[in-house]
Amino acid sequence: MHYTHSIYLYFGLTIIHQFLAALSPSLRSLDISFNQLADLDGSSLENLSNLQILRLHHNKISSIQKLGLANIQIIDLSSNQVV
């Protein structure tokens, strides 16, 4: 069985939920920086139980709902509008 450990999504995305739902639970690192994301709903990340690194820098995120990521070690929200 092949496991994907890292995924980078730089597409100028404004909505990410449909991509996140299709990702493997074995994913350890997700980089969705340099998009146009305005918010992030933690429920869209629920299936990523092994996620350790989440990079969201250089988006337009102003708020984040509860993420519920038990194994997360790094979350990069730099260059956003989080209050």
ABEGO torsion letter per residue (X at the ends): XBBBABBBBBAGBABAAAAAAABBAABABBBABGBABABBBAAAAAABAABABBBABGBABABBBBAGBAABABBBABGBABX
